[in-house]
Amino acid sequence: MKNTILSLFILFASLVFAQESQLQLLDLQLNNYEYPYEVSSITISIQNQELEMAYMDVKPNNYNGKNIMLLHGKNFNGAYWKTTIDALTAEGYRVVVPDQIGFGKSSKPDHFHYTFQQLALNTKAVLDAIGISNTAVLGHSMGGMLATRFALMFPEITEKLILENPIGLEDWKLKVPYKPVEWWYENELKKDYKAIKKYQLESYYDGNWDPAYDEWVNLLAGWTLNSEYKTIAWNAALTYDMIFTQPVVYEFSELKVPTLLIIGTRDRTALGKPLVSENIRKTMGLYDRLGKVTQQKISNSTLVEIENTGHLPHIERFEKFIVPLKSFLKN
């Protein structure tokens, strides 16, 4: 038995080493990584600097006159929406997918004051640039916090709101001691392929790994090989501080747009878990409860729970994710 366990461990370690050794070094704006659709960008003048904000604008041949904007999570970029884009454009929707400043193919500034209000303004600048005045907004994870802020700031633009396993459904400041940006920065500098995969395996997929998930690990790990990784780490630290200090949980009752919550109930994502005791940790990120509580706060909202699914329903259980999404958009 011991020999079997040891053999399995050696096999797993060798596979991790093989995957890590094949990592591609990625530049700061992912110029050497191809997105599923053509990427454009706008230049925005903010905080005394000129920054590039990248986006995909996918227009179907059978355009039905409706638009939807997809907002990525913290550890991701617009590329992970490929299957969602494919499904929605097949239905005739024009799909807009921005990379937020500090993420994906957008600029990684040396200095930036991150707020969800600023990100919402940046996002609206993309819509203004391409002439979209009405859209549904879908946000996943951190993108759910941003989508909520966007809908609160621009209700006249937001036709419908979809929140897919959004973070920020609870106020972590009530349980987790505050850590300054420098702490998050040092924590980011320690990350490598193994650490990134371990976090995603445990937090997103509850130990159930599919080789298709490797791409989302590699996109983050590839940056760690870059000599300018400190810039990535610094932006990541700033956005952690934004997420931690700017909860939207107290404003869900202010939402007026029709809202769909799509919740993978196995999800246990919560910021700051390593900083609290095991007993407190067990009370955080309980999405099987948080989805229901949040739905009660949002008038004109619908909750769709996807059982045995973690933080990324549109990756892990695509069919169970896309069916209610398409139904909600049509009604």
N, C-alpha and C positions, 0 to 999 in steps of 0.2 A: 504493500500500500504506500509506504513511504517513498519507495522508488518510483511509483507511478506519479505521485504528487510532484516529486522532484523533476521527473521528466517533463511533466506538463508545464512546470514553472520555467524550465530551461527553454522549452519550445516557445512559450509566450514571450520570454525575454529576447529570444533570437528573432522573433517576428517583429517586436517593437524596434529592436536595433536595425533590422533590415529596412523597416519603414522610415525610421529616422535618418538612416544613411542616404536614402533616396530623396530627401527633402530638397525642394527647389528654393534657393534664396530669392526672396521677393523684394522688389523695391518699394519705396514708401507709398507710391500711388498705384501699385499693382499694374504697372505698365507691361510687365511680362506675364500677366495672367489674363486670359481671355474670358470675358463675360459672355453669357449666352446670347445677348443681343447687342446691337450697336450702342456705344456709350457716347453721350454728348456731355457738355459742361457749360456752366455759366460762370462768369466772374462776379463775385459779390464783394463790395467794399464795406467791410465791417471791422470795428475795433482797430482802426488805423492801419489796416492792411488789406491787400487784395488777395482773395482766396478763390480757389476753383472748387465748384461743387458739381460733382458728376451725377449723371442720371441716365436711365434708359427710358425711352418713350416709344412704346411698342403699339403701333397702329394696325388694327386688323383690316383686311380687305372688306369684311362684312360688318363694318363699324355700325353699331346700333345707337350711336349718339350718347352713350353712357361712358363714364370714366371711373377708374379706380386707382388709387395711389397706395403702394405697398411700402411700409416703413420697417426697416430691418432692426434686429436686436443688437445688443452691445457687442457680442462676440461674433458678429456676422457682417455681411454686406449684401448688396442687392442681388448678387449672383445666386443666393440660395432660394430665390423665389422662382427659379426657372419653370418648374412644373406647374406652379400656380399661374404664372404668366401664360404658359401654353394653354392651360385649361380656360382661362378667362378670355383670351383673345379668340379662341375657338368659338366662344359664345358671342363675340362681337364687341367686347369691351376694349377701350383704349386703356392701356396699363402704363402708369408712370411709376418708376422705381428709383428714388434718389438714394445716393450715398451721402450720409450726413458728414459735415465737416469733422475731420478726425478719423474717418472710417473709409474703408474700401478704396476707391479711386479718387476720392476727394482730398483736398489739401490737409496736411498734418502740421498745423501751426506750432511754432515754438512757444507762443503765448496766446491763450484764448480764455475768455471767461464764459464757460459753458453754462447755459440755462436752457430749460425746455422752451421758454419763451423765445430765446434767440434762435434755437433750432427750428421752431415753428415759423418764425419770420423768414429764415433761410429757405425753408421748404415752400412757403408761399411764393418766394421769389422765383423758384423753378416753375411753378404753375403759371405765374404771371408771364414768364419768358416764353412759354409755349402756348399761351392763350387759353388756358383752362380756367373757367370761373366756377365750375361746379364738379364735385367728385365725391365718390365714396372713399373712405380712408380706412385702411386695414393696417394695424400695428401689431407686431409680435414682440414679446418680451419688453426691452427698453423702448422699442418702437410703439408699444401699447401706451406707455406713459406719454410719449410724444404725441401720438394720435389723439389722446385725451386732451392734452393741452391745445393741440391744433383745433379740435372741435370746439373747445371752450372759447378760444380767441377768434375763430372764424366760422361761426355757426351758419353764416349765409353762404359759405362755400361748401361746407360739409353736408352732403345729402344723407349719407348713412355712415355709421361708425362700426367697425368690426375690431374686436380686441381678442387676439389669440394668445393665450397664456401670458397676459401682460404681467410684468413685475410692478411693484408699487401698489399692490392690493392691500398692503398692511404698512404701518409706519415702523420701520426697523429701528428708528431712533429711540423708541420706547423700550427696546430690549438690548440693543447693541451699543457698546461704548463708542463714542466718536473717535475716529482716527484721522489725522491730518493728511493732506494730499501727499506729503512726503512718504508716509507709511504705505499708501497704495502704490506709489511709484517704486519703492524698494521691493515691494511684493511682486510687481510686474516684471522687474528686472531679473527675478529668480526663475521666471517661467521658461520652459523648454517643451519639446515635443511630448515627453513623458508626462509632465505636470498638466499640460493642456488636455491631453487625451484622458488622463485619470479624472480630471474635473468633469469633463463632458460625459464620460462613461457613468460616473456616479450621480451627477446632478441632473443630467438631461435624459438619460436612457435607463437608469436604474439597473446598470450592469448588463444590459442587453445590447450588444454591439453588432452593427451591420457594417461591412466594409464600405458601403456607400457613405457612411458618416466620416470616413477618413479625410475627404476633401475639406471639410470645415475645420478639422484639426490642422491640416497642412497649411491652410491659408493664414492661420495665426502663427503656427510654428515656423513657417518660412520667413516671417518677419524677424524672428529672434536670431536668425543667421546674418541679418543685415547689420553692418557697422553703425548704422544710424538708428538702431532699434530703440535707443534711449528716447528718441522723439515719439515713437509709437507708444512706449511705456508711459511717457509723461502725459500724452493725450488720454490714454486709458485711465490713468490716475485721476485726471480732472473730471472725466465723465463718471467715474465711480463716486466722486464727491457730489456731483450734480444729482445722481440718482438717490444717494443717501439723504441729502439735505433738502430735496425738493419733491416731497411726496404729493401725489395727486389724489390720494385716497379720500381726503376730506372734501373733494369737489365733485365726486361722481353724481351727487344729487343735483348738480347744476346743469348736467347734460340734458339737452332737449331733443337731440337728433335720435332717430331710430337706431338702436344699438344691438349688436349681436356679440355675445360672449362665447367663444369656442375654447373650451378648457379640457386639456388632458389631465385627468384626475390623479395620475401617478406622480405628477410634477411636485418637487419639493424645493424648488429654487428660492433662495432667500439670501440677501446680502448680509455678510458679516457672521455667518454661522460659526466659523472657527474661533470667533472672539467671545462666545458665550458658553455657558455650561451645557452639558448634554441634556439636562432636563429642559432648559430653555430652548435649546436647538430643536427638540421634538415638537415644539409649539409653532415653529416657523415654516412658512412656505407650504401650508397644507391646502393645496389647490382644490381638493375635493370638498373643502369647506369654504374656501375663499371665493370660489366661483359663485356659490349660492348667496353668500353674504353680499357680494358686489352686485349681483343681479337685482337684489332687493333695493339697492341704493339708486339704481338708474331707472328712471321712469321710461316707459316704452322700450323695454329691453327684453331680449330673449336669451336664454342660456342653453347651450348645447354642450353636454359633457361627453367626452370620449374616454371610455374606460380603458384601463391597461395602456395608457399613453402618457408620455412624459412632457417635457418642455416644448417640443417641436412637433405638434400634430401635423403640420404641412410637410414635414420630412418623414416622420415615423409612421403616420397613418393617413396618407394623403387622401385616399378615397373617402374616409370618414370625415375628413376636413373639408374637402371641396364640395361635397354634395350639399351640406347645409349652407355653405357660403353662397353657392350659385342660387339656391332657393331664396335666400334672404335678399340677394341683389335684385331678383326678378320681381319680388312682391312689393 
